[in-house]
Amino acid sequence: MDRDVLDRNLATVADVARDRRLQVRPHAKTHKCLEIARRQVGLGAVGLTVATLSEAETFTAAGFNDLFIAYPVWARGRSGERVRALAEKARLRVGVDSPEGARLLGRALRGTDAEALVEVDSGHHRSGVSPGQAGDVALAAAAAGLHVVGTFTFPGHGYGPGRRSAAAAQEAAALDTASRELRGKGIDATVRSGGSTPTLEMADTTVLSEIRPGVYAFNDAQQVELGSCGWADVALSAVATVVSRRHDRFILDAGSKVLGADQPSWASGAGRLPDHPRARVTALSEHHATVEFPDGSPALGLGDRVRVVPNHVCSAVNLSDELVVFSAGEIVDRWLVAARGANH
């Protein structure tokens, strides 16, 4: 990990958000790293977003006291006990997208200061209710004893060539409609939370109050291919060795257990070599990456070491114990991936 690039990425988003009067609540599922989270908070982030109870527990134990679990937690049994314990230690927000889920969360969080955001679907078609149903879910959450403070969405359908602007517009429309629905039910909807790394620069500041990007800290091959960043903005890569060669194919010792297996249909490969931009990772197995060059491109030799940028950096980080930190070309530190495997 190039610390200089990381710090530039973090500062850029912090400055943009400040200029556009948006609060930043970065998604820590990307880096899972305490040192990076401290940098983000130091640059003005109001808190952290996490995906799981165990991620929340990791960051709370390290002293972070303002967390949003952007997930419809099913707070039954042990999960209910865990979410309550978190609310007793930190300022906690939870996501809700059904009356049934709201009732479970209401029982688990009764008597705490926890807040709730209603999740709406802005086009990604994952979790979240339609914007027009947000008011009904908010009423059910309030009846269950939850303090509903707004709505949130994830414009994940912006992950595709040519989709970023449309996804950002749909995000804003969904949050605006949902907020109106909440107000129509007598619920003050002050928080309108959205934002992904691909749609960040198109975020509608007349609607959104908060953004939750995650990948921006490192960036990855997907972001380069989507046009969200350039190679100079990629802070994290795997260093792999050429261990075998078959004619014009080169085999690296970094497979899916290092790079992750994500490869959307529009991606040009299973990872990219930033120092050899015409090369493509054409296949991954668990411990092998197959690299091919177009005719006439420079070749690699056995034993050569190359940087490989994963398609999806969040998955790759979750496979690593630590980040080897570089600055000005020298190793300066090693940072633990503290929430590695915190997937439940």
C-alpha positions as CSV (number, residue, x, y, z in Angstrom):
1,M,0.0,0.0,0.0
2,D,1.3,3.4,-1.1
3,R,0.7,5.6,1.9
4,D,1.3,8.8,-0.1
5,V,-1.5,7.9,-2.6
6,L,-3.8,6.8,0.2
7,D,-3.4,10.1,2.0
8,R,-4.0,12.0,-1.2
9,N,-7.2,10.0,-1.9
10,L,-8.5,10.6,1.6
11,A,-7.7,14.3,1.6
12,T,-9.3,14.8,-1.8
13,V,-12.7,13.3,-0.8
14,A,-12.6,15.2,2.5
15,D,-12.0,18.5,0.7
16,V,-14.7,17.8,-1.9
17,A,-17.2,16.9,0.8
18,R,-16.3,20.0,2.9
19,D,-16.7,22.3,-0.2
20,R,-20.0,20.7,-1.1
21,R,-21.3,20.7,2.5
22,L,-21.7,16.9,2.7
23,Q,-20.9,14.8,5.7
24,V,-18.5,11.9,5.1
25,R,-19.1,8.5,6.8
26,P,-16.6,6.3,4.9
27,H,-17.3,2.6,4.5
28,A,-14.7,0.7,6.5
29,K,-15.5,-2.6,4.9
30,T,-13.0,-1.6,2.2
31,H,-9.9,-1.3,4.4
32,K,-10.9,-2.9,7.7
33,C,-7.9,-1.1,9.1
34,L,-7.7,1.0,12.3
35,E,-4.9,3.2,11.1
36,I,-6.9,4.2,7.9
37,A,-10.1,4.8,9.9
38,R,-8.2,7.1,12.2
39,R,-6.9,9.0,9.2
40,Q,-10.4,9.4,7.8
41,V,-11.8,10.6,11.2
42,G,-8.9,13.0,11.5
43,L,-9.8,14.5,8.2
44,G,-13.3,15.2,9.3
45,A,-15.4,12.0,8.8
46,V,-18.4,12.1,11.2
47,G,-18.1,8.4,11.9
48,L,-17.7,5.1,10.1
49,T,-20.0,2.9,8.0
50,V,-19.7,-0.9,8.5
51,A,-21.4,-3.8,6.9
52,T,-21.5,-6.4,9.8
53,L,-21.9,-6.6,13.5
54,S,-18.4,-8.0,13.8
55,E,-16.9,-5.1,11.9
56,A,-18.8,-2.8,14.3
57,E,-17.4,-4.7,17.2
58,T,-13.9,-4.5,15.9
59,F,-14.0,-0.7,15.5
60,T,-15.9,0.0,18.7
61,A,-13.3,-2.0,20.7
62,A,-10.6,0.3,19.1
63,G,-12.4,3.4,20.4
64,F,-14.5,4.5,17.4
65,N,-17.8,5.7,18.9
66,D,-20.0,6.7,15.9
67,L,-21.0,3.8,13.6
68,F,-23.6,3.1,11.1
69,I,-24.4,-0.6,10.3
70,A,-25.6,-0.1,6.7
71,Y,-27.4,-3.5,6.6
72,P,-30.8,-4.8,7.6
73,V,-29.6,-6.6,10.7
74,W,-32.0,-9.4,11.7
75,A,-31.7,-8.8,15.5
76,R,-32.9,-12.1,16.8
77,G,-31.2,-14.2,19.5
78,R,-27.5,-13.6,19.7
79,S,-27.5,-10.9,17.0
80,G,-30.0,-8.9,19.1
81,E,-27.7,-9.2,22.1
82,R,-24.7,-8.0,20.1
83,V,-26.4,-5.0,18.5
84,R,-27.6,-3.9,21.9
85,A,-24.1,-4.2,23.4
86,L,-22.9,-2.0,20.6
87,A,-25.5,0.6,21.2
88,E,-24.5,0.7,24.9
89,K,-20.9,1.5,23.9
90,A,-21.1,3.8,20.9
91,R,-23.5,6.1,19.0
92,L,-25.1,3.6,16.8
93,R,-27.2,3.8,13.6
94,V,-28.9,0.8,12.1
95,G,-30.5,0.1,8.8
96,V,-34.1,-1.2,8.5
97,D,-36.2,-2.2,5.4
98,S,-39.1,-4.1,6.8
99,P,-41.7,-3.8,9.7
100,E,-40.6,-7.3,10.8
101,G,-37.0,-6.3,11.0
102,A,-37.9,-3.1,12.8
103,R,-39.8,-4.9,15.5
104,L,-36.8,-7.1,16.2
105,L,-34.5,-4.2,16.3
106,G,-36.9,-2.2,18.5
107,R,-36.9,-5.0,21.1
108,A,-33.2,-5.3,21.0
109,L,-32.4,-1.6,21.2
110,R,-35.2,-0.5,23.6
111,G,-33.9,2.0,26.1
112,T,-30.8,2.9,24.1
113,D,-30.0,6.0,22.1
114,A,-29.6,4.1,18.8
115,E,-31.0,5.6,15.6
116,A,-32.4,4.0,12.5
117,L,-32.4,4.8,8.8
118,V,-34.9,3.3,6.4
119,E,-33.1,1.7,3.5
120,V,-34.6,2.3,0.0
121,D,-33.8,0.7,-3.3
122,S,-32.6,3.3,-5.8
123,G,-32.1,0.9,-8.7
124,H,-29.5,-1.6,-7.5
125,H,-32.3,-4.1,-6.5
126,R,-30.6,-5.5,-3.5
127,S,-32.0,-4.8,0.0
128,G,-34.2,-1.7,0.6
129,V,-37.9,-1.0,0.0
130,S,-39.2,1.1,-2.9
131,P,-39.0,4.8,-2.0
132,G,-42.8,5.1,-1.9
133,Q,-42.9,2.5,0.9
134,A,-40.3,4.2,3.1
135,G,-42.9,6.0,5.2
136,D,-44.7,2.8,6.1
137,V,-41.5,1.2,7.2
138,A,-40.5,4.3,9.1
139,L,-43.9,4.3,11.0
140,A,-43.4,0.6,11.9
141,A,-39.9,1.3,13.1
142,A,-41.1,4.3,15.2
143,A,-43.9,2.1,16.6
144,A,-41.3,-0.4,17.6
145,G,-39.5,2.2,19.6
146,L,-36.7,3.1,17.1
147,H,-35.6,6.7,16.6
148,V,-35.9,7.1,12.8
149,V,-33.7,10.0,11.6
150,G,-33.8,9.5,7.8
151,T,-33.2,7.3,4.8
152,F,-30.3,5.7,3.0
153,T,-29.5,3.9,-0.2
154,F,-26.6,2.4,-2.2
155,P,-26.4,3.2,-5.9
156,G,-24.5,0.0,-6.6
157,H,-25.9,-0.1,-10.2
158,G,-23.4,2.7,-10.9
159,Y,-20.8,-0.1,-11.2
160,G,-20.9,-0.4,-14.9
161,P,-19.6,1.5,-18.0
162,G,-21.8,4.5,-18.7
163,R,-24.0,4.0,-15.7
164,R,-22.5,6.4,-13.1
165,S,-24.5,9.5,-13.9
166,A,-27.9,7.8,-14.2
167,A,-27.3,5.9,-11.0
168,A,-26.5,9.1,-9.1
169,A,-29.6,10.7,-10.5
170,Q,-31.7,7.8,-9.4
171,E,-30.1,7.8,-6.0
172,A,-31.1,11.4,-5.5
173,A,-34.6,10.8,-6.7
174,A,-35.1,7.8,-4.4
175,L,-33.8,9.6,-1.4
176,D,-35.9,12.7,-2.1
177,T,-39.1,10.6,-2.5
178,A,-38.4,8.6,0.6
179,S,-37.7,11.7,2.7
180,R,-41.0,13.2,1.5
181,E,-42.8,10.0,2.5
182,L,-41.3,10.1,5.9
183,R,-42.3,13.7,6.4
184,G,-45.8,12.9,5.2
185,K,-46.0,10.4,8.1
186,G,-44.9,13.0,10.6
187,I,-41.3,11.8,10.8
188,D,-38.5,14.3,10.5
189,A,-36.1,13.0,7.8
190,T,-32.9,15.0,8.3
191,V,-30.4,12.3,7.2
192,R,-30.3,11.4,3.5
193,S,-27.3,9.1,3.1
194,G,-26.0,7.7,-0.1
195,G,-22.9,7.7,-2.2
196,S,-20.5,5.2,-3.7
197,T,-17.1,5.7,-5.1
198,P,-18.2,5.6,-8.8
199,T,-21.1,8.0,-8.3
200,L,-19.3,10.3,-5.8
201,E,-18.5,13.2,-8.1
202,M,-22.1,13.2,-9.4
203,A,-23.7,13.2,-5.9
204,D,-26.7,15.6,-5.8
205,T,-26.0,18.0,-2.9
206,T,-29.5,19.4,-3.1
207,V,-30.7,16.1,-1.8
208,L,-27.9,14.1,-0.1
209,S,-26.7,15.1,3.4
210,E,-24.1,12.3,3.8
211,I,-21.9,10.1,1.6
212,R,-20.5,6.7,2.4
213,P,-17.8,5.9,-0.2
214,G,-15.4,3.1,0.7
215,V,-13.2,2.1,-2.3
216,Y,-11.9,5.6,-2.8
217,A,-9.3,5.1,-0.1
218,F,-7.4,2.6,-2.3
219,N,-9.2,2.5,-5.7
220,D,-8.9,-0.6,-7.8
221,A,-9.0,-1.9,-11.4
222,Q,-12.8,-1.6,-11.6
223,Q,-12.6,2.1,-10.7
224,V,-9.9,2.7,-13.4
225,E,-12.0,1.0,-16.0
226,L,-15.1,2.9,-14.9
227,G,-13.3,6.2,-15.1
228,S,-13.6,7.1,-11.4
229,C,-9.8,7.4,-11.1
230,G,-6.5,6.9,-12.9
231,W,-3.7,4.5,-12.3
232,A,-1.9,7.2,-10.3
233,D,-4.8,7.1,-7.8
234,V,-4.5,3.4,-7.0
235,A,-2.9,2.9,-3.6
236,L,-3.0,-0.9,-3.2
237,S,-1.6,-3.7,-5.2
238,A,-0.4,-7.3,-4.8
239,V,3.3,-7.9,-5.6
240,A,3.5,-11.2,-7.5
241,T,6.3,-13.2,-9.1
242,V,6.4,-14.8,-12.5
243,V,6.7,-18.5,-11.6
244,S,6.0,-20.2,-14.9
245,R,5.9,-19.3,-18.6
246,R,4.1,-21.1,-21.5
247,H,4.8,-19.4,-24.8
248,D,3.0,-16.0,-24.6
249,R,1.4,-16.8,-21.2
250,F,2.9,-15.9,-17.9
251,I,1.8,-17.4,-14.6
252,L,2.0,-15.4,-11.4
253,D,1.9,-16.6,-7.8
254,A,-1.2,-14.5,-6.9
255,G,-4.5,-16.2,-7.6
256,S,-8.0,-15.7,-6.3
257,K,-7.0,-16.3,-2.7
258,V,-4.9,-13.1,-3.0
259,L,-6.7,-11.0,-5.6
260,G,-10.3,-12.1,-4.9
261,A,-12.5,-13.7,-7.6
262,D,-14.7,-10.8,-8.6
263,Q,-14.8,-10.2,-12.4
264,P,-17.9,-8.4,-13.6
265,S,-18.9,-9.1,-17.2
266,W,-17.7,-5.7,-18.4
267,A,-14.2,-5.9,-16.9
268,S,-11.4,-6.5,-19.3
269,G,-9.7,-9.1,-17.1
270,A,-9.4,-10.6,-13.6
271,G,-7.0,-7.8,-12.5
272,R,-4.6,-5.4,-14.1
273,L,-0.9,-4.8,-14.1
274,P,-0.5,-1.0,-13.8
275,D,3.1,-1.0,-15.0
276,H,2.0,-3.0,-18.1
277,P,-1.3,-1.4,-19.0
278,R,-1.8,-3.5,-22.1
279,A,-1.5,-6.8,-20.2
280,R,-4.5,-8.6,-19.0
281,V,-5.1,-11.2,-16.3
282,T,-7.1,-13.7,-18.4
283,A,-7.6,-16.4,-15.8
284,L,-7.5,-17.0,-12.0
285,S,-7.3,-20.2,-10.1
286,E,-6.7,-20.3,-6.3
287,H,-2.9,-19.8,-6.5
288,H,-2.3,-18.9,-10.1
289,A,-2.9,-15.8,-12.3
290,T,-2.5,-16.2,-16.1
291,V,-1.3,-13.0,-17.8
292,E,-1.3,-12.4,-21.5
293,F,0.2,-9.6,-23.5
294,P,-1.0,-8.4,-26.9
295,D,1.4,-9.2,-29.8
296,G,4.4,-7.0,-29.7
297,S,4.0,-6.0,-26.0
298,P,6.9,-6.4,-23.6
299,A,7.3,-9.9,-22.2
300,L,8.1,-10.9,-18.6
301,G,10.8,-13.3,-17.5
302,L,10.8,-16.0,-14.9
303,G,11.4,-14.5,-11.5
304,D,10.2,-11.0,-12.5
305,R,8.1,-9.3,-9.9
306,V,5.0,-7.2,-10.9
307,R,2.3,-5.2,-9.3
308,V,-1.2,-6.6,-9.8
309,V,-4.2,-4.4,-9.0
310,P,-7.3,-6.5,-8.0
311,N,-10.7,-5.8,-9.7
312,H,-12.4,-5.4,-6.3
313,V,-10.1,-4.2,-3.6
314,C,-12.6,-4.9,-0.7
315,S,-12.5,-8.6,-1.4
316,A,-8.7,-8.6,-1.7
317,V,-8.1,-6.8,1.6
318,N,-10.4,-9.3,3.4
319,L,-8.0,-12.0,2.3
320,S,-4.9,-10.3,3.8
321,D,-3.5,-10.3,7.3
322,E,-1.7,-7.0,6.9
323,L,-0.9,-4.1,4.6
324,V,2.7,-3.5,3.8
325,V,3.0,0.3,3.9
326,F,5.3,2.1,1.4
327,S,6.2,5.8,1.3
328,A,8.5,7.3,-1.3
329,G,9.3,3.8,-2.5
330,E,10.4,2.5,0.9
331,I,8.7,0.2,3.4
332,V,7.8,2.3,6.4
333,D,5.3,0.2,8.3
334,R,2.9,-2.7,8.4
335,W,-0.8,-2.2,9.3
336,L,-3.0,-5.0,10.6
337,V,-6.2,-5.7,8.7
338,A,-8.0,-5.7,12.1
339,A,-11.4,-6.6,10.8
340,R,-10.2,-9.3,8.4
341,G,-12.8,-12.1,8.4
342,A,-15.3,-10.0,10.3
343,N,-18.1,-11.0,7.9
344,H,-21.0,-11.9,10.3
